[in-house]
Amino acid sequence: MTPALYTKLADRLFPFRWWLLAASVCSALFIVALFSLRGEMLAISLAGPMVGLPWAALCAATWFHPTRGNMQSSGGRFGRLPKFVQSIIRWYAAIFLAVFAVFCGAAWPLFASLILR
């Protein structure tokens, strides 16, 4: 995924950023509750998708929003960096978020099912 694609996605997700934060926090609390109820195997399998995917969407929304994002050249400390450095950081963040989302959504449950046999 490219930074431009994340910018388009962030424009849609930004109004829901508080809901994404709430979903991630509530999911983390649900995972803790499952652990306390001796549902360790289920909790470990669900932790990645339930907590990580909303968190990745929240990061995309707050980092890449076209006007209010933290990684826009129009403001803050990030805007004072040279354009080349900004581009490198945005590409690194885009690749990191893509890998993080794939790991949380697919690899985490797969690894959990293999380990918890």
C-alpha positions, 0 to 999 in steps of 0.5 A, spaced: 500 500 500 502 506 498 502 513 502 497 516 497 492 510 498 492 510 505 491 518 505 484 516 501 483 511 506 484 515 512 480 521 509 474 515 510 476 513 517 478 519 520 471 521 522 471 514 526 477 515 529 474 515 536 470 509 535 476 505 532 480 507 539 474 504 543 473 498 539 481 497 540 480 498 547 474 494 548 477 488 545 483 489 549 478 488 555 475 483 552 481 479 551 483 480 559 476 478 561 477 471 556 484 470 560 481 471 567 475 466 565 480 461 563 479 462 555 487 462 554 487 459 547 481 463 544 484 469 547 490 468 544 487 467 537 483 473 537 488 478 540 491 480 534 485 481 529 480 484 535 486 489 538 490 490 532 486 491 526 482 497 529 489 499 532 492 499 525 486 503 522 486 508 527 494 509 526 492 510 518 486 515 520 491 519 524 497 519 520 495 519 513 489 524 513 490 529 508 489 535 512 489 533 519 494 527 519 500 527 523 504 525 517 502 531 513 507 536 510 503 542 512 504 542 520 508 540 526 515 538 526 513 533 521 512 539 516 519 542 518 523 536 515 526 536 508 521 533 503 525 527 501 525 525 509 518 526 509 517 521 503 521 516 506 518 516 513 511 516 509 513 510 505 516 506 511 509 508 515 505 505 509 509 499 509 509 498 516 502 498 517 500 494 511 505 488 514 502 490 521 495 489 518 496 482 515 500 480 521 494 481 526 489 479 521 492 473 518 498 471 521 497 471 528 491 467 528 495 462 524 501 462 528 496 461 534 492 455 532 499 452 530 502 453 537 496 452 541 495 445 538 
